[in-house]
């Protein structure tokens, strides 16, 4: 755990020009405390201790304004800027070296068991007031603009997303304007392709090619 905590400390200095020295980071950054406490509650959660991880996480929320469920998985080098109002759900997953600003929600859309919160790749930035909802996949090297909303939409790697609903405005350095595909649309497309293949096979079976010479 120590290397991960040190990476979180370095992330503060790397991402916030207002962090002038290490003492300032240690004594003045409540978001670092929020992440540190989450690292502890996550460990307690993984080894199966009941109640205590949730109770400590609620104290963490009261003291720092950051609500992180102990079940959430967060990679090293995580940085929350300002932090007030951040909500990270139980099954959320966040990769390494990610940045989240205040009033960001990584939430669910359905009251079901299993994964119901976003999974975010490495080196991502999520702007102020953004809502990412549902069991969506956010690729690596993704930037999501302030006050954007992404509900049940996957985002590929190397994208910049803005707006409500979110749309891709940069993809691999090229300017574009692409609506995000829905999870339901992707499933229907896969079903359509599968049915097309099945129908073609049935058609071939019903009308086999003739081997008789003309």
NUTORLUM-143703 format. One record per atom (N, C-alpha, C): chain; x, y, z; residue number from 1. Coordinates in steps of 0.05 Angstrom, whole numbers. Example, Ala and Ser with C-alpha at 12.3 -4.5 7.8 and 13.67 -1.06 7.14 Angstrom:
A / 264 / -114 / 156 / 1
A / 246 / -90 / 156 / 1
A / 264 / -66 / 156 / 1
A / 257 / -45 / 142 / 2
A / 273 / -21 / 143 / 2
A / 258 / 1 / 157 / 2
END
This chain:
A / 16 / -24 / 0 / 1
A / 0 / 0 / 0 / 1
A / 17 / 25 / 0 / 1
A / 41 / 24 / 12 / 2
A / 58 / 48 / 14 / 2
A / 65 / 60 / -13 / 2
A / 73 / 44 / -33 / 3
A / 79 / 55 / -60 / 3
A / 54 / 70 / -72 / 3
A / 31 / 59 / -67 / 4
A / 6 / 71 / -77 / 4
A / 1 / 98 / -63 / 4
A / 5 / 100 / -37 / 5
A / 2 / 125 / -22 / 5
A / 22 / 146 / -32 / 5
A / 47 / 137 / -36 / 6
A / 67 / 156 / -45 / 6
A / 60 / 166 / -73 / 6
A / 49 / 149 / -90 / 7
A / 40 / 157 / -117 / 7
A / 18 / 177 / -115 / 7
A / -1 / 173 / -96 / 8
A / -22 / 193 / -92 / 8
A / -11 / 220 / -83 / 8
A / 9 / 219 / -65 / 9
A / 21 / 244 / -57 / 9
A / 34 / 259 / -80 / 9
A / 49 / 244 / -96 / 10
A / 62 / 257 / -120 / 10
A / 42 / 267 / -139 / 10
A / 19 / 254 / -141 / 11
A / -2 / 264 / -159 / 11
A / -12 / 291 / -152 / 11
A / -13 / 298 / -126 / 12
A / -21 / 325 / -117 / 12
A / -2 / 346 / -128 / 12
A / 24 / 341 / -123 / 13
A / 44 / 361 / -133 / 13
A / 44 / 363 / -163 / 13
A / 40 / 340 / -177 / 14
A / 41 / 339 / -206 / 14
A / 18 / 354 / -219 / 14
A / -6 / 353 / -206 / 15
A / -30 / 363 / -219 / 15
A / -40 / 389 / -209 / 15
A / -30 / 399 / -186 / 16
A / -40 / 423 / -175 / 16
A / -18 / 443 / -170 / 16
A / -16 / 465 / -187 / 17
A / 5 / 485 / -183 / 17
A / 3 / 499 / -156 / 17
A / -20 / 498 / -143 / 18
A / -23 / 511 / -117 / 18
A / -10 / 496 / -94 / 18
A / -1 / 471 / -100 / 19
A / 13 / 455 / -79 / 19
A / 42 / 463 / -80 / 19
A / 51 / 481 / -63 / 20
A / 77 / 493 / -65 / 20
A / 99 / 475 / -52 / 20
A / 91 / 459 / -33 / 21
A / 111 / 442 / -20 / 21
A / 97 / 418 / -8 / 21
A / 114 / 399 / 2 / 22
A / 103 / 374 / 12 / 22
A / 87 / 378 / 38 / 22
A / 96 / 396 / 55 / 23
A / 82 / 402 / 80 / 23
A / 54 / 412 / 74 / 23
A / 51 / 429 / 54 / 24
A / 25 / 439 / 46 / 24
A / 7 / 416 / 37 / 24
A / 18 / 398 / 22 / 25
A / 2 / 375 / 13 / 25
A / -7 / 358 / 37 / 25
A / 11 / 353 / 55 / 26
A / 5 / 335 / 78 / 26
A / -16 / 348 / 97 / 26
A / -15 / 374 / 100 / 27
A / -32 / 387 / 121 / 27
A / -56 / 401 / 110 / 27
A / -57 / 407 / 84 / 28
A / -78 / 424 / 73 / 28
A / -96 / 411 / 52 / 28
A / -90 / 387 / 44 / 29
A / -105 / 375 / 22 / 29
A / -124 / 353 / 33 / 29
A / -149 / 360 / 38 / 30
A / -168 / 341 / 49 / 30
A / -174 / 319 / 28 / 30
A / -171 / 325 / 3 / 31
A / -176 / 304 / -17 / 31
A / -155 / 281 / -15 / 31
A / -131 / 288 / -7 / 32
A / -111 / 267 / -3 / 32
A / -119 / 250 / 21 / 32
A / -129 / 263 / 42 / 33
A / -139 / 247 / 65 / 33
A / -162 / 229 / 56 / 33
A / -180 / 239 / 39 / 34
A / -203 / 223 / 30 / 34
A / -193 / 198 / 16 / 34
A / -173 / 201 / -1 / 35
A / -163 / 178 / -16 / 35
A / -148 / 159 / 3 / 35
A / -133 / 170 / 21 / 36
A / -118 / 154 / 40 / 36
A / -137 / 137 / 57 / 36
A / -158 / 150 / 67 / 37
A / -178 / 135 / 83 / 37
A / -191 / 113 / 67 / 37
A / -197 / 120 / 41 / 38
A / -209 / 100 / 24 / 38
A / -190 / 76 / 20 / 38
A / -164 / 81 / 18 / 39
A / -145 / 58 / 15 / 39
A / -148 / 39 / 39 / 39
A / -152 / 51 / 63 / 40
A / -154 / 34 / 87 / 40
A / -181 / 19 / 87 / 40
A / -203 / 34 / 81 / 41
A / -229 / 21 / 81 / 41
A / -231 / 0 / 59 / 41
A / -218 / 5 / 37 / 42
A / -218 / -15 / 15 / 42
A / -204 / -41 / 25 / 42
A / -182 / -38 / 39 / 43
A / -169 / -62 / 50 / 43
A / -187 / -77 / 69 / 43
A / -200 / -63 / 87 / 44
A / -218 / -76 / 106 / 44
A / -242 / -89 / 91 / 44
A / -251 / -76 / 70 / 45
A / -273 / -88 / 54 / 45
A / -264 / -114 / 41 / 45
A / -240 / -114 / 30 / 46
A / -230 / -138 / 16 / 46
A / -227 / -162 / 34 / 46
A / -219 / -157 / 59 / 47
A / -215 / -180 / 77 / 47
A / -241 / -188 / 91 / 47
A / -263 / -174 / 85 / 48
A / -289 / -183 / 94 / 48
A / -298 / -173 / 121 / 48
A / -286 / -152 / 131 / 49
A / -295 / -141 / 157 / 49
A / -322 / -127 / 153 / 49
A / -342 / -135 / 168 / 50
A / -369 / -123 / 164 / 50
A / -372 / -95 / 177 / 50
A / -389 / -79 / 166 / 51
A / -398 / -53 / 177 / 51
A / -376 / -32 / 179 / 51
A / -353 / -39 / 191 / 52
A / -333 / -19 / 197 / 52
A / -324 / -3 / 172 / 52
A / -318 / -16 / 149 / 53
A / -310 / 0 / 125 / 53
A / -331 / 20 / 117 / 53
A / -357 / 13 / 117 / 54
A / -378 / 31 / 110 / 54
A / -380 / 54 / 130 / 54
A / -377 / 47 / 156 / 55
A / -379 / 68 / 177 / 55
A / -356 / 88 / 174 / 55
A / -332 / 78 / 170 / 56
A / -309 / 96 / 166 / 56
A / -312 / 113 / 141 / 56
A / -323 / 101 / 120 / 57
A / -326 / 116 / 95 / 57
A / -346 / 139 / 99 / 57
A / -366 / 135 / 116 / 58
A / -386 / 156 / 121 / 58
A / -373 / 178 / 138 / 58
A / -356 / 171 / 157 / 59
A / -340 / 192 / 171 / 59
A / -323 / 207 / 152 / 59
A / -310 / 193 / 133 / 60
A / -294 / 205 / 112 / 60
A / -310 / 225 / 96 / 60
A / -334 / 218 / 89 / 61
A / -352 / 235 / 75 / 61
A / -359 / 260 / 91 / 61
A / -364 / 257 / 116 / 62
A / -371 / 280 / 134 / 62
A / -348 / 299 / 136 / 62
A / -323 / 288 / 138 / 63
A / -300 / 305 / 143 / 63
A / -289 / 318 / 118 / 63
A / -291 / 305 / 95 / 64
A / -278 / 314 / 70 / 64
A / -297 / 322 / 48 / 64
A / -323 / 314 / 50 / 65
A / -341 / 320 / 29 / 65
A / -339 / 301 / 5 / 65
A / -322 / 281 / 7 / 66
A / -318 / 261 / -14 / 66
A / -330 / 235 / -5 / 66
A / -348 / 224 / -21 / 67
A / -360 / 198 / -14 / 67
A / -350 / 176 / -33 / 67
A / -334 / 158 / -22 / 68
A / -323 / 136 / -37 / 68
A / -332 / 110 / -23 / 68
A / -346 / 93 / -37 / 69
A / -354 / 68 / -26 / 69
A / -330 / 50 / -22 / 69
A / -327 / 35 / 0 / 70
A / -304 / 18 / 4 / 70
A / -300 / -3 / -18 / 70
A / -322 / -10 / -32 / 71
A / -320 / -29 / -53 / 71
A / -307 / -19 / -79 / 71
A / -305 / 7 / -82 / 72
A / -294 / 19 / -106 / 72
A / -264 / 13 / -109 / 72
A / -255 / 7 / -133 / 73
A / -227 / 1 / -139 / 73
A / -214 / 25 / -152 / 73
A / -193 / 35 / -140 / 74
A / -180 / 59 / -150 / 74
A / -150 / 54 / -153 / 74
A / -139 / 60 / -176 / 75
A / -111 / 56 / -181 / 75
A / -94 / 77 / -168 / 75
A / -68 / 73 / -169 / 76
A / -49 / 92 / -156 / 76
A / -47 / 118 / -172 / 76
A / -37 / 138 / -158 / 77
A / -34 / 164 / -171 / 77
A / -60 / 179 / -176 / 77
A / -80 / 173 / -159 / 78
A / -106 / 185 / -162 / 78
A / -107 / 213 / -149 / 78
A / -119 / 232 / -162 / 79
A / -120 / 260 / -152 / 79
A / -149 / 270 / -155 / 79
A / -160 / 281 / -133 / 80
A / -185 / 295 / -133 / 80
A / -180 / 324 / -128 / 80
A / -187 / 341 / -147 / 81
A / -182 / 370 / -144 / 81
A / -207 / 383 / -130 / 81
A / -202 / 396 / -108 / 82
A / -223 / 409 / -91 / 82
A / -240 / 387 / -77 / 82
A / -253 / 370 / -92 / 83
A / -265 / 346 / -81 / 83
A / -293 / 348 / -70 / 83
A / -303 / 370 / -61 / 84
A / -329 / 371 / -49 / 84
A / -350 / 361 / -68 / 84
A / -367 / 343 / -58 / 85
A / -389 / 333 / -75 / 85
A / -383 / 309 / -92 / 85
A / -359 / 298 / -91 / 86
A / -352 / 275 / -107 / 86
A / -365 / 250 / -96 / 86
A / -378 / 234 / -113 / 87
A / -390 / 209 / -105 / 87
A / -380 / 187 / -123 / 87
A / -369 / 166 / -111 / 88
A / -358 / 143 / -126 / 88
A / -372 / 118 / -115 / 88
A / -387 / 104 / -132 / 89
A / -403 / 81 / -124 / 89
A / -387 / 56 / -119 / 89
A / -402 / 36 / -108 / 90
A / -389 / 11 / -99 / 90
A / -374 / -4 / -120 / 90
A / -385 / -7 / -143 / 91
A / -372 / -24 / -164 / 91
A / -356 / -7 / -184 / 91
A / -351 / 18 / -178 / 92
A / -335 / 35 / -196 / 92
A / -306 / 26 / -196 / 92
A / -294 / 29 / -219 / 93
A / -265 / 22 / -222 / 93
A / -251 / 46 / -235 / 93
A / -229 / 54 / -224 / 94
A / -214 / 77 / -235 / 94
A / -185 / 68 / -238 / 94
A / -174 / 73 / -262 / 95
A / -147 / 65 / -268 / 95
A / -126 / 82 / -255 / 95
A / -102 / 81 / -265 / 96
A / -79 / 96 / -253 / 96
A / -77 / 124 / -264 / 96
A / -68 / 142 / -246 / 97
A / -61 / 170 / -254 / 97
A / -85 / 185 / -266 / 97
A / -108 / 181 / -253 / 98
A / -132 / 195 / -262 / 98
A / -138 / 219 / -244 / 98
A / -151 / 239 / -256 / 99
A / -158 / 264 / -243 / 99
A / -188 / 268 / -244 / 99
A / -200 / 274 / -221 / 100
A / -229 / 280 / -219 / 100
A / -232 / 306 / -204 / 100
A / -249 / 323 / -215 / 101
A / -255 / 349 / -202 / 101
A / -280 / 347 / -184 / 101
A / -287 / 369 / -171 / 102
A / -309 / 368 / -152 / 102
A / -336 / 364 / -166 / 102
A / -355 / 354 / -150 / 103
A / -383 / 349 / -159 / 103
A / -385 / 329 / -182 / 103
A / -366 / 310 / -182 / 104
A / -367 / 288 / -202 / 104
A / -382 / 264 / -189 / 104
A / -399 / 252 / -205 / 105
A / -413 / 228 / -195 / 105
A / -407 / 204 / -214 / 105
A / -397 / 183 / -201 / 106
A / -395 / 157 / -215 / 106
A / -416 / 139 / -203 / 106
A / -439 / 140 / -216 / 107
A / -463 / 127 / -203 / 107
A / -475 / 105 / -220 / 107
A / -496 / 92 / -210 / 108
A / -510 / 71 / -223 / 108
A / -537 / 81 / -233 / 108
A / -549 / 65 / -250 / 109
A / -576 / 72 / -261 / 109
A / -597 / 51 / -253 / 109
A / -588 / 28 / -242 / 110
A / -607 / 7 / -235 / 110
A / -600 / -4 / -208 / 110
A / -620 / -13 / -193 / 111
A / -615 / -25 / -167 / 111
A / -613 / -55 / -171 / 111
A / -589 / -63 / -182 / 112
A / -584 / -92 / -187 / 112
A / -558 / -100 / -174 / 112
A / -554 / -126 / -170 / 113
A / -529 / -135 / -160 / 113
A / -509 / -137 / -184 / 113
A / -483 / -138 / -177 / 114
A / -463 / -139 / -198 / 114
A / -454 / -111 / -206 / 114
A / -438 / -109 / -227 / 115
A / -426 / -84 / -235 / 115
A / -448 / -65 / -245 / 115
A / -450 / -42 / -234 / 116
A / -470 / -22 / -242 / 116
A / -459 / 6 / -243 / 116
A / -433 / 9 / -239 / 117
A / -420 / 35 / -240 / 117
A / -399 / 36 / -261 / 117
A / -389 / 60 / -268 / 118
A / -370 / 62 / -290 / 118
A / -343 / 49 / -284 / 118
A / -329 / 41 / -305 / 119
A / -302 / 32 / -304 / 119
A / -285 / 51 / -321 / 119
A / -265 / 64 / -309 / 120
A / -249 / 84 / -322 / 120
A / -221 / 74 / -326 / 120
A / -209 / 79 / -349 / 121
A / -182 / 70 / -355 / 121
A / -161 / 88 / -343 / 121
A / -137 / 86 / -353 / 122
A / -114 / 101 / -342 / 122
A / -112 / 129 / -354 / 122
A / -100 / 148 / -338 / 123
A / -94 / 175 / -348 / 123
A / -118 / 190 / -358 / 123
A / -140 / 188 / -344 / 124
A / -165 / 202 / -352 / 124
A / -169 / 227 / -334 / 124
A / -184 / 246 / -346 / 125
A / -192 / 270 / -332 / 125
A / -222 / 274 / -334 / 125
A / -235 / 277 / -311 / 126
A / -264 / 281 / -310 / 126
A / -270 / 308 / -298 / 126
A / -282 / 326 / -314 / 127
A / -286 / 354 / -306 / 127
A / -307 / 358 / -286 / 127
A / -308 / 382 / -275 / 128
A / -326 / 391 / -254 / 128
A / -355 / 386 / -262 / 128
A / -371 / 374 / -243 / 129
A / -399 / 371 / -247 / 129
A / -408 / 349 / -266 / 129
A / -389 / 332 / -274 / 130
A / -396 / 311 / -293 / 130
A / -410 / 288 / -279 / 130
A / -429 / 275 / -293 / 131
A / -442 / 251 / -284 / 131
A / -437 / 228 / -303 / 131
A / -424 / 207 / -293 / 132
A / -420 / 183 / -309 / 132
A / -437 / 161 / -296 / 132
A / -457 / 151 / -310 / 133
A / -477 / 134 / -298 / 133
A / -480 / 107 / -313 / 133
A / -481 / 86 / -298 / 134
A / -485 / 59 / -309 / 134
A / -459 / 44 / -312 / 134
A / -461 / 18 / -319 / 135
A / -438 / 1 / -321 / 135
A / -422 / 6 / -347 / 135
A / -415 / 31 / -352 / 136
A / -402 / 39 / -377 / 136
A / -372 / 35 / -375 / 136
A / -359 / 35 / -398 / 137
A / -330 / 32 / -400 / 137
A / -319 / 58 / -411 / 137
A / -302 / 71 / -396 / 138
A / -288 / 95 / -405 / 138
A / -259 / 87 / -411 / 138
A / -250 / 91 / -435 / 139
A / -224 / 83 / -443 / 139
A / -202 / 99 / -430 / 139
A / -177 / 92 / -436 / 140
A / -154 / 107 / -426 / 140
A / -149 / 132 / -442 / 140
A / -135 / 151 / -430 / 141
A / -128 / 177 / -442 / 141
A / -154 / 192 / -452 / 141
A / -174 / 191 / -435 / 142
A / -200 / 204 / -442 / 142
A / -203 / 229 / -425 / 142
A / -212 / 251 / -437 / 143
A / -219 / 276 / -423 / 143
A / -248 / 281 / -426 / 143
A / -262 / 286 / -403 / 144
A / -290 / 291 / -404 / 144
A / -295 / 319 / -393 / 144
A / -307 / 336 / -409 / 145
A / -310 / 365 / -402 / 145
A / -329 / 369 / -379 / 145
A / -327 / 393 / -367 / 146
A / -343 / 400 / -344 / 146
A / -373 / 399 / -351 / 146
A / -388 / 389 / -331 / 147
A / -418 / 388 / -332 / 147
A / -428 / 370 / -354 / 147
A / -412 / 351 / -363 / 148
A / -421 / 332 / -383 / 148
A / -437 / 310 / -369 / 148
A / -453 / 296 / -385 / 149
A / -468 / 273 / -375 / 149
A / -466 / 250 / -394 / 149
A / -457 / 227 / -384 / 150
A / -455 / 203 / -400 / 150
A / -470 / 181 / -386 / 150
A / -492 / 172 / -398 / 151
A / -509 / 151 / -386 / 151
A / -510 / 128 / -405 / 151
A / -501 / 105 / -395 / 152
A / -502 / 80 / -410 / 152
A / -489 / 83 / -438 / 152
A / -467 / 97 / -440 / 153
A / -452 / 101 / -464 / 153
A / -423 / 94 / -459 / 153
A / -411 / 78 / -476 / 154
A / -382 / 73 / -474 / 154
A / -366 / 94 / -488 / 154
A / -342 / 99 / -479 / 155
A / -324 / 118 / -491 / 155
A / -298 / 104 / -498 / 155
A / -289 / 105 / -523 / 156
A / -264 / 92 / -531 / 156
A / -240 / 108 / -521 / 156
A / -216 / 96 / -524 / 157
A / -191 / 109 / -516 / 157
A / -187 / 135 / -532 / 157
A / -170 / 153 / -520 / 158
A / -160 / 177 / -534 / 158
A / -182 / 195 / -544 / 158
A / -203 / 199 / -528 / 159
A / -225 / 217 / -536 / 159
A / -227 / 241 / -517 / 159
A / -239 / 262 / -528 / 160
A / -249 / 284 / -512 / 160
A / -279 / 286 / -515 / 160
A / -293 / 286 / -492 / 161
A / -322 / 285 / -493 / 161
A / -333 / 309 / -479 / 161
A / -354 / 322 / -490 / 162
A / -367 / 345 / -477 / 162
A / -397 / 343 / -482 / 162
A / -412 / 358 / -465 / 163
A / -440 / 362 / -471 / 163
A / -459 / 343 / -456 / 163
A / -485 / 349 / -460 / 164
A / -507 / 333 / -448 / 164
A / -527 / 327 / -471 / 164
A / -530 / 303 / -480 / 165
A / -513 / 280 / -473 / 165
A / -485 / 283 / -485 / 165
A / -466 / 268 / -474 / 166
A / -439 / 270 / -483 / 166
A / -435 / 263 / -512 / 166
A / -417 / 277 / -526 / 167
A / -409 / 271 / -553 / 167
A / -379 / 274 / -556 / 167
A / -367 / 259 / -574 / 168
A / -338 / 260 / -578 / 168
A / -332 / 284 / -596 / 168
A / -315 / 302 / -586 / 169
A / -306 / 325 / -602 / 169
A / -277 / 323 / -611 / 169
A / -261 / 305 / -599 / 170
A / -234 / 299 / -608 / 170
A / -230 / 269 / -606 / 170
A / -218 / 258 / -626 / 171
A / -212 / 229 / -626 / 171
A / -184 / 225 / -637 / 171
A / -165 / 217 / -620 / 172
A / -137 / 213 / -628 / 172
A / -126 / 238 / -642 / 172
A / -132 / 261 / -630 / 173
A / -121 / 286 / -639 / 173
A / -136 / 299 / -662 / 173
A / -157 / 286 / -673 / 174
A / -172 / 297 / -695 / 174
A / -198 / 308 / -685 / 174
A / -206 / 331 / -695 / 175
A / -231 / 343 / -687 / 175
A / -254 / 329 / -701 / 175
A / -275 / 324 / -685 / 176
A / -298 / 309 / -696 / 176
A / -323 / 317 / -680 / 176
A / -346 / 305 / -687 / 177
A / -370 / 310 / -672 / 177
A / -388 / 285 / -674 / 177
A / -382 / 266 / -657 / 178
A / -395 / 240 / -659 / 178
A / -411 / 234 / -634 / 178
A / -437 / 228 / -636 / 179
A / -452 / 219 / -613 / 179
A / -441 / 193 / -602 / 179
A / -443 / 189 / -576 / 180
A / -433 / 165 / -564 / 180
A / -453 / 142 / -569 / 180
A / -444 / 119 / -577 / 181
A / -463 / 96 / -582 / 181
A / -473 / 86 / -555 / 181
A / -498 / 78 / -554 / 182
A / -510 / 68 / -530 / 182
A / -503 / 38 / -527 / 182
A / -504 / 28 / -502 / 183
A / -499 / 0 / -498 / 183
A / -521 / -17 / -512 / 183
A / -546 / -7 / -511 / 184
A / -568 / -21 / -524 / 184
A / -564 / -22 / -554 / 184
A / -554 / 0 / -566 / 185
A / -549 / 1 / -595 / 185
A / -528 / -19 / -603 / 185
A / -506 / -20 / -587 / 186
A / -485 / -39 / -593 / 186
A / -495 / -68 / -592 / 186
A / -512 / -74 / -572 / 187
A / -523 / -101 / -569 / 187
A / -541 / -108 / -593 / 187
A / -558 / -89 / -601 / 188
A / -575 / -94 / -624 / 188
A / -559 / -98 / -650 / 188
A / -537 / -82 / -653 / 189
A / -520 / -85 / -676 / 189
A / -508 / -113 / -677 / 189
A / -499 / -123 / -654 / 190
A / -487 / -150 / -653 / 190
A / -508 / -171 / -659 / 190
A / -533 / -167 / -649 / 191
A / -554 / -186 / -654 / 191
A / -561 / -186 / -684 / 191
A / -561 / -162 / -696 / 192
A / -568 / -160 / -725 / 192
A / -547 / -174 / -741 / 192
A / -521 / -170 / -735 / 193
A / -500 / -184 / -750 / 193
A / -503 / -214 / -747 / 193
A / -509 / -223 / -722 / 194
A / -512 / -252 / -717 / 194
A / -535 / -264 / -733 / 194
A / -558 / -249 / -733 / 195
A / -581 / -259 / -748 / 195
A / -576 / -259 / -778 / 195
A / -561 / -239 / -788 / 196
A / -555 / -239 / -817 / 196
A / -539 / -263 / -825 / 196
A / -519 / -270 / -808 / 197
A / -503 / -294 / -814 / 197
A / -520 / -319 / -813 / 197
A / -537 / -322 / -793 / 198
A / -554 / -345 / -790 / 198
A / -573 / -347 / -814 / 198
A / -585 / -326 / -823 / 199
A / -603 / -326 / -846 / 199
A / -589 / -334 / -871 / 199
A / -564 / -324 / -874 / 200
A / -548 / -332 / -898 / 200
A / -542 / -361 / -898 / 200
A / -536 / -372 / -874 / 201
A / -530 / -401 / -872 / 201
A / -555 / -418 / -878 / 201
A / -578 / -408 / -868 / 202
A / -603 / -423 / -873 / 202
A / -610 / -421 / -903 / 202
A / -605 / -399 / -916 / 203
A / -611 / -396 / -944 / 203
A / -593 / -415 / -961 / 203
A / -568 / -417 / -953 / 204
A / -550 / -435 / -967 / 204
A / -558 / -464 / -963 / 204
A / -567 / -471 / -939 / 205
A / -576 / -498 / -934 / 205
A / -601 / -505 / -949 / 205
A / -619 / -486 / -953 / 206
A / -644 / -491 / -967 / 206
A / -640 / -493 / -997 / 206
A / -620 / -479 / -1007 / 207
A / -615 / -479 / -1036 / 207
A / -585 / -486 / -1041 / 207
A / -578 / -511 / -1037 / 208
A / -550 / -519 / -1041 / 208
A / -542 / -516 / -1070 / 208
A / -517 / -509 / -1076 / 209
A / -508 / -506 / -1103 / 209
A / -510 / -532 / -1119 / 209
A / -518 / -531 / -1144 / 210
A / -520 / -555 / -1161 / 210
A / -493 / -563 / -1171 / 210
A / -487 / -590 / -1169 / 211
A / -461 / -600 / -1179 / 211
A / -463 / -612 / -1207 / 211
A / -488 / -610 / -1219 / 212
A / -492 / -621 / -1246 / 212
A / -479 / -603 / -1267 / 212
A / -467 / -615 / -1286 / 213
A / -454 / -600 / -1308 / 213
A / -476 / -589 / -1326 / 213
A / -473 / -566 / -1338 / 214
A / -493 / -554 / -1356 / 214
A / -495 / -571 / -1381 / 214
END
